[in-house]
């Protein structure tokens, strides 16, 4: 497992805009909330300390109804995700929860229509993160959950997590910003997990050639605006970019002389109306005439040199 440093967010989190409430009148830990976050903040780190005070919980309704945040990283030491903490965060795409998280409470991530991935680092040896039946209520069926490799079965068999058993995967799949799977001749991008708006897929990951983009690899991603696909990628599967709402530019570098990148019949669906697809100038005609690219002829043009 090789988690990317981008998950750690290499800038100081916007603590000035977070609110810390240590205890309510009943002695409940409320922790951190983001009710004062300005609109320009789309990535949030929940700190484990606020000044000299420990942060125990992402607060009750702490980020509820926030229409701007797209990625959340909770720091090691925080123990709970409170009731409705991220409910109705309709742009939220990626979440990372540390091993210290003991529980995810009612409706914590309910009605997050673009939630595509959540990493839960807590292993079964510590007692799996306690869930509840509606923690992901009205989240998309395509979203994926990554847990420690030796804890996959424990999460799948847990009474609160078993509903999502088909969506639970091993964190061992994660290499940098990507979850990958082995395919004949190389590896396939199973899911993009980074937070960049301008993504250049590498041609090699851990000495393996990247030759394919899997079904739903970028589905529901509200972060990526520009994507470059390397020469090595020979196949893009169906629904690879389904509902990738911010994606407006794709650069396909594989020339027709190498055999054009084969595409599924429905790789784009519910995408940005202004999406453009750029290919090598000498390959424009070949892509436009290829059967599985015919749907996108009007969007294809030559890469600028």
C-alpha positions as CSV (number, residue, x, y, z in Angstrom):
1,X,0.0,0.0,0.0
2,X,1.4,3.4,-1.0
3,X,-1.0,6.2,0.0
4,X,-0.4,9.4,-1.8
5,X,0.9,12.5,0.0
6,X,-2.0,14.4,-1.6
7,X,-4.3,12.8,0.9
8,X,-2.3,14.7,3.6
9,X,-3.0,18.0,1.8
10,X,0.3,19.8,1.7
11,X,-1.1,23.2,2.8
12,X,-2.2,24.5,6.2
13,X,-5.9,23.5,6.8
14,X,-8.2,26.5,7.0
15,X,-8.5,26.4,10.8
16,X,-9.5,30.1,10.9
17,X,-12.8,29.1,9.4
18,X,-13.6,26.1,11.5
19,X,-15.6,26.3,14.8
20,X,-14.6,24.3,17.9
21,X,-17.1,23.6,20.5
22,X,-15.6,21.3,23.2
23,X,-18.8,20.4,25.2
24,X,-22.5,21.1,25.0
25,X,-24.8,21.5,28.1
26,X,-25.1,17.7,28.3
27,X,-21.4,17.1,28.2
28,X,-21.4,15.7,24.6
29,X,-18.3,16.2,22.5
30,X,-19.3,18.4,19.5
31,X,-15.8,19.0,18.2
32,X,-15.2,20.8,14.9
33,X,-17.8,22.2,12.5
34,X,-17.5,24.3,9.3
35,X,-20.5,26.5,9.5
36,X,-18.3,29.6,8.6
37,X,-16.4,28.1,5.7
38,X,-16.2,30.5,2.8
39,X,-17.4,29.3,-0.6
40,X,-13.9,29.1,-2.1
41,X,-12.8,26.3,0.2
42,X,-13.4,22.9,-1.4
43,X,-11.0,20.7,0.6
44,X,-11.1,20.3,4.3
45,X,-8.8,18.7,6.9
46,X,-10.3,18.0,10.3
47,X,-7.5,18.6,12.8
48,X,-6.9,16.4,15.8
49,X,-6.2,19.5,17.9
50,X,-7.7,23.0,17.9
51,X,-5.2,25.2,19.6
52,X,-4.4,23.3,22.8
53,X,-7.8,21.4,22.8
54,X,-8.2,17.9,21.5
55,X,-10.8,17.3,18.7
56,X,-12.8,14.2,19.5
57,X,-15.6,14.5,16.9
58,X,-16.6,16.0,13.6
59,X,-19.5,18.0,15.1
60,X,-23.2,17.4,14.9
61,X,-24.4,18.7,11.5
62,X,-20.9,20.2,11.3
63,X,-20.8,20.5,7.5
64,X,-24.4,19.7,6.7
65,X,-25.7,21.4,3.5
66,X,-22.3,22.6,2.4
67,X,-22.4,22.8,-1.3
68,X,-18.7,23.4,-2.0
69,X,-16.5,20.9,-0.2
70,X,-15.3,18.1,-2.4
71,X,-12.7,16.3,-0.3
72,X,-12.4,15.7,3.4
73,X,-9.4,14.2,5.4
74,X,-9.9,13.5,9.1
75,X,-6.7,13.6,11.1
76,X,-5.5,10.7,13.3
77,X,-6.9,11.2,16.9
78,X,-10.4,12.2,16.0
79,X,-12.8,9.4,17.2
80,X,-16.3,10.1,15.8
81,X,-18.1,11.4,12.8
82,X,-21.2,13.0,14.3
83,X,-24.8,12.8,13.3
84,X,-25.5,14.4,9.9
85,X,-21.9,15.8,9.8
86,X,-21.7,15.8,6.0
87,X,-25.4,15.3,5.1
88,X,-26.4,17.0,1.9
89,X,-22.8,17.8,0.9
90,X,-23.8,17.4,-2.7
91,X,-20.3,17.9,-4.2
92,X,-18.4,15.7,-1.7
93,X,-16.3,13.2,-3.7
94,X,-13.6,11.7,-1.5
95,X,-13.3,11.1,2.3
96,X,-10.4,9.6,4.3
97,X,-11.0,8.5,7.9
98,X,-8.1,7.5,10.2
99,X,-7.7,4.4,12.3
100,X,-8.8,6.4,15.4
101,X,-12.3,6.7,14.1
102,X,-14.5,4.5,16.3
103,X,-17.9,5.4,15.0
104,X,-19.8,6.9,12.1
105,X,-23.1,8.2,13.3
106,X,-26.6,8.6,11.9
107,X,-26.9,10.1,8.4
108,X,-23.2,11.2,8.6
109,X,-22.9,11.0,4.8
110,X,-26.5,10.7,3.7
111,X,-27.6,12.4,0.5
112,X,-24.1,12.9,-0.9
113,X,-24.8,12.2,-4.5
114,X,-21.2,12.5,-5.8
115,X,-19.5,10.5,-3.0
116,X,-17.3,8.1,-5.0
117,X,-14.8,6.8,-2.4
118,X,-14.2,6.6,1.4
119,X,-11.1,5.2,2.9
120,X,-11.6,3.7,6.4
121,X,-8.2,3.0,7.9
122,X,-9.3,1.4,11.2
123,X,-8.4,-2.3,11.2
124,X,-10.4,-5.1,12.7
125,X,-7.7,-5.7,15.3
126,X,-8.7,-2.3,16.9
127,X,-12.4,-3.1,16.6
128,X,-13.9,-2.1,13.3
129,X,-15.4,1.4,12.9
130,X,-18.9,1.2,14.2
131,X,-21.5,2.2,11.7
132,X,-25.2,2.6,11.5
133,X,-27.8,1.5,9.0
134,X,-28.3,4.9,7.4
135,X,-24.8,6.4,7.5
136,X,-24.6,6.4,3.7
137,X,-28.4,6.9,3.1
138,X,-29.1,8.1,-0.5
139,X,-25.4,7.8,-1.6
140,X,-24.7,6.4,-5.1
141,X,-24.5,2.7,-5.6
142,X,-21.2,3.2,-7.4
143,X,-19.3,4.6,-4.4
144,X,-16.5,2.4,-3.1
145,X,-15.2,1.8,0.4
146,X,-11.5,0.9,1.1
147,X,-10.4,-0.8,4.4
148,X,-7.2,-2.5,5.6
149,X,-6.6,-5.7,3.6
150,X,-6.8,-8.0,6.6
151,X,-10.1,-6.5,7.7
152,X,-12.1,-6.7,4.4
153,X,-14.1,-9.7,5.5
154,X,-14.7,-8.4,9.0
155,X,-16.3,-5.2,7.5
156,X,-18.2,-7.2,4.9
157,X,-19.7,-9.4,7.7
158,X,-20.5,-6.7,10.2
159,X,-24.2,-6.0,10.7
160,X,-23.8,-2.3,9.9
161,X,-21.5,-2.7,7.0
162,X,-22.8,-5.8,5.3
163,X,-25.3,-3.8,3.3
164,X,-22.3,-2.3,1.5
165,X,-20.4,-5.6,1.2
166,X,-20.2,-5.5,-2.6
167,X,-18.6,-2.0,-2.4
168,X,-15.9,-2.8,0.1
169,X,-12.3,-3.3,-1.2
170,X,-8.8,-3.7,0.1
171,X,-6.6,-0.7,0.7
172,X,-3.8,-2.8,-0.8
173,X,-5.2,-1.8,-4.2
174,X,-4.2,1.8,-3.6
175,X,-1.0,3.0,-5.1
176,X,-0.5,6.8,-4.9
177,X,-3.6,8.5,-6.2
178,X,-5.0,5.4,-7.8
179,X,-6.6,2.1,-6.9
180,X,-5.5,-0.4,-9.5
181,X,-6.2,-4.0,-10.5
182,X,-4.1,-6.5,-12.5
183,X,-5.2,-7.2,-16.1
184,X,-3.5,-9.2,-18.8
185,X,-0.4,-7.3,-19.9
186,X,-0.4,-4.7,-17.2
187,X,-2.8,-2.9,-14.8
188,X,-6.0,-1.0,-15.0
189,X,-7.0,2.2,-13.2
190,X,-9.8,0.9,-11.0
191,X,-10.5,4.3,-9.4
192,X,-8.9,7.7,-9.1
193,X,-8.6,8.7,-5.5
194,X,-6.6,11.9,-5.7
195,X,-7.7,15.5,-5.3
196,X,-6.1,17.2,-8.3
197,X,-8.2,19.1,-10.8
198,X,-5.6,18.5,-13.6
199,X,-4.8,14.8,-13.7
200,X,-2.1,13.1,-15.8
201,X,-2.5,9.4,-15.6
202,X,1.0,7.8,-15.4
203,X,1.9,5.2,-18.1
204,X,3.6,3.1,-15.4
205,X,2.6,2.4,-11.8
206,X,4.9,0.4,-9.6
207,X,6.7,-1.0,-12.7
208,X,3.4,-2.1,-14.3
209,X,2.2,-0.6,-17.6
210,X,-1.1,1.2,-17.3
211,X,-3.1,-0.2,-20.2
212,X,-6.7,0.3,-19.3
213,X,-9.2,2.5,-17.5
214,X,-11.8,0.5,-15.7
215,X,-15.5,0.9,-15.6
216,X,-16.5,3.8,-13.3
217,X,-12.8,4.8,-12.6
218,X,-13.7,8.5,-12.7
219,X,-17.5,8.1,-12.2
220,X,-19.1,10.7,-9.9
221,X,-15.8,12.6,-9.5
222,X,-16.6,16.3,-9.1
223,X,-12.9,17.3,-8.8
224,X,-11.2,16.5,-12.1
225,X,-11.5,19.2,-14.7
226,X,-8.7,18.2,-17.1
227,X,-7.4,14.6,-17.8
228,X,-4.5,13.4,-19.9
229,X,-4.5,9.7,-20.9
230,X,-1.1,8.3,-21.8
231,X,-0.1,6.4,-24.9
232,X,0.0,3.2,-23.0
233,X,-3.8,3.1,-22.4
234,X,-5.4,0.9,-25.1
235,X,-8.8,0.5,-23.5
236,X,-11.4,2.6,-21.8
237,X,-14.3,0.7,-20.3
238,X,-18.0,1.7,-20.2
239,X,-19.0,4.4,-17.7
240,X,-15.4,5.3,-17.0
241,X,-16.4,9.0,-16.8
242,X,-20.0,8.6,-15.8
243,X,-21.3,11.8,-14.1
244,X,-17.8,13.3,-13.8
245,X,-19.5,16.7,-13.6
246,X,-16.5,19.0,-13.7
247,X,-14.6,17.2,-16.5
248,X,-14.3,19.6,-19.5
249,X,-11.1,18.4,-21.2
250,X,-9.6,15.0,-22.1
251,X,-6.3,14.6,-23.9
252,X,-5.9,11.1,-25.4
253,X,-2.3,10.7,-26.3
254,X,-2.4,7.3,-28.0
255,X,-1.9,7.8,-31.8
256,X,-3.7,5.8,-34.5
257,X,-0.3,4.4,-35.5
258,X,-0.3,2.5,-32.2
259,X,-3.9,1.5,-32.6
260,X,-6.4,4.0,-31.3
261,X,-7.6,3.7,-27.7
262,X,-10.6,1.4,-27.7
263,X,-13.6,2.9,-26.0
264,X,-16.7,1.3,-24.5
265,X,-20.0,2.4,-26.1
266,X,-21.0,4.6,-23.2
267,X,-17.8,6.0,-21.6
268,X,-19.4,9.4,-21.1
269,X,-22.8,9.9,-19.6
270,X,-24.2,13.0,-17.8
271,X,-20.9,14.9,-18.4
272,X,-20.3,18.6,-18.8
273,X,-22.0,20.0,-21.9
274,X,-18.7,21.7,-23.0
275,X,-16.5,18.5,-22.7
276,X,-13.8,18.5,-25.3
277,X,-11.7,15.5,-26.4
278,X,-8.2,16.2,-27.9
279,X,-6.1,13.6,-29.9
280,X,-2.9,13.8,-31.9
281,X,-3.5,15.8,-35.1
282,X,-2.6,12.9,-37.4
283,X,-5.2,10.7,-35.6
284,X,-8.3,12.9,-35.6
285,X,-9.9,11.2,-38.6
286,X,-9.2,7.7,-37.2
287,X,-10.8,8.5,-33.9
288,X,-13.8,10.2,-35.5
289,X,-14.3,7.2,-37.7
290,X,-13.9,4.5,-35.0
291,X,-17.2,2.9,-34.2
292,X,-17.1,3.5,-30.4
293,X,-16.0,7.1,-30.7
294,X,-18.8,8.0,-33.2
295,X,-21.0,9.3,-30.4
296,X,-18.4,11.9,-29.6
297,X,-17.3,13.1,-33.1
298,X,-18.4,16.7,-32.5
299,X,-16.2,16.8,-29.3
300,X,-13.0,15.5,-31.0
301,X,-10.3,17.8,-32.3
302,X,-6.5,18.0,-32.6
303,X,-4.2,18.5,-29.7
304,X,-2.5,21.9,-29.8
305,X,1.2,21.7,-30.2
